[in-house]
Amino acid sequence: MADKKDRKDIICSCTGTTKQKILQLIDDGATDIAKISSATGAMTGCASCDVLIIDLLKEHIKS
């Protein structure tokens, strides 16, 4: 079972996708929400995580 720290780092509660997973994908070259969604399933359920994922992309994509 995930500890409390892991649960609060979840960005997509539908798939259990964590902030760390998304940041790893960005580091590995995922540059848009479609690539992250394809890799994790995030944004395919209720889609309430889309804004959080877009914000992470904006913060961490190197221009």
Stockholm file with secondary structure:
# STOCKHOLM 1.0

chainA/1-63         MADKKDRKDIICSCTGTTKQKILQLIDDGATDIAKISSATGAMTGCASCDVLIIDLLKEHIKS
#=GR chainA/1-63 SS CCCHHHHHTEEETTTTEEHHHHHHHHHTTCCSHHHHHHHHCTTSSSCTTHHHHHHHHHHHCCC
#=GC SS_cons        CCCHHHHHTEEETTTTEEHHHHHHHHHTTCCSHHHHHHHHCTTSSSCTTHHHHHHHHHHHCCC
//
